[in-house]
Amino acid sequence: MTHTYKTNGTCSRTITFDLEDGIVRGVRFEGGCHGNLQGIGKLVEGRPAAEVAETLAGIRCGFKPTSCPDQLAKALTEALAQEQEAAQ
């Protein structure tokens, strides 16, 4: 299922990704540091969403209280909850 998450407090504006049986696929960031965010997308491709969220949660960007990786963690956590709720 495709998910789109509106980020908060980062240079990127949205994150779009697919979850297939809890596995992360096709992460795309709109805005932000294009090369770095492409790298993040490649690194998390094919990994379990819960594992990625746990790994990336809490990463900060400079003095900001969040970062693009932290926002991806929030997006994945929210998407996993939505899919679990829909399955019930």
C-alpha positions as CSV (number, residue, x, y, z in Angstrom):
1,M,0.0,0.0,0.0
2,T,1.3,3.5,-0.9
3,H,1.6,6.0,1.9
4,T,2.3,9.7,1.8
5,Y,3.4,11.6,4.9
6,K,3.6,15.4,5.3
7,T,6.8,16.2,7.2
8,N,7.1,18.7,9.9
9,G,10.2,20.7,10.8
10,T,12.4,19.6,7.9
11,C,13.5,20.8,4.5
12,S,11.7,17.9,2.8
13,R,7.9,18.5,2.4
14,T,6.6,15.0,2.0
15,I,7.7,11.3,2.0
16,T,6.0,8.7,-0.2
17,F,6.6,5.0,0.2
18,D,5.1,1.6,-0.2
19,L,4.7,-1.0,2.5
20,E,4.4,-4.6,1.3
21,D,3.8,-7.0,4.2
22,G,5.7,-4.6,6.5
23,I,8.6,-4.2,4.1
24,V,9.7,-0.7,3.0
25,R,9.7,-0.1,-0.8
26,G,10.2,2.9,-3.0
27,V,10.9,5.7,-0.5
28,R,10.7,9.1,-2.2
29,F,11.2,12.5,-0.5
30,E,9.9,15.7,-2.0
31,G,12.3,18.6,-1.2
32,G,15.3,18.4,1.1
33,C,18.9,17.3,0.3
34,H,18.3,15.2,-2.8
35,G,21.4,13.1,-2.8
36,N,21.3,12.3,0.9
37,L,17.6,11.5,0.8
38,Q,18.1,9.2,-2.2
39,G,20.8,7.5,-0.2
40,I,18.4,7.0,2.8
41,G,15.8,5.6,0.4
42,K,18.3,3.0,-1.0
43,L,19.5,2.0,2.5
44,V,16.1,1.3,3.8
45,E,14.8,-0.5,0.7
46,G,13.7,-4.0,1.4
47,R,14.1,-3.7,5.2
48,P,11.3,-4.3,7.7
49,A,9.5,-1.0,8.4
50,A,9.5,-1.5,12.2
51,E,13.3,-2.0,12.2
52,V,13.9,1.1,10.0
53,A,11.6,3.2,12.3
54,E,13.5,2.0,15.4
55,T,16.9,2.7,13.8
56,L,16.0,6.2,12.5
57,A,13.8,7.5,15.4
58,G,15.3,10.5,17.3
59,I,17.9,11.5,14.8
60,R,18.3,15.3,14.8
61,C,19.4,17.7,12.1
62,G,21.6,20.4,13.7
63,F,19.7,22.2,16.3
64,K,16.3,21.1,15.0
65,P,14.4,18.6,17.1
66,T,13.8,16.3,14.1
67,S,15.4,15.3,10.8
68,C,14.3,13.7,7.5
69,P,15.3,10.3,8.8
70,D,13.3,10.9,12.0
71,Q,10.3,12.0,10.0
72,L,10.6,8.8,7.9
73,A,10.6,6.9,11.2
74,K,7.4,8.7,12.2
75,A,5.8,8.1,8.8
76,L,6.6,4.4,8.9
77,T,5.3,4.0,12.5
78,E,2.0,5.8,11.5
79,A,1.7,3.6,8.3
80,L,2.2,0.4,10.2
81,A,-0.5,1.4,12.7
82,Q,-2.9,2.3,9.9
83,E,-2.3,-1.0,8.1
84,Q,-2.7,-3.0,11.3
85,E,-6.0,-1.2,12.1
86,A,-7.2,-1.8,8.6
87,A,-6.5,-5.5,8.9
88,Q,-8.7,-5.9,12.0
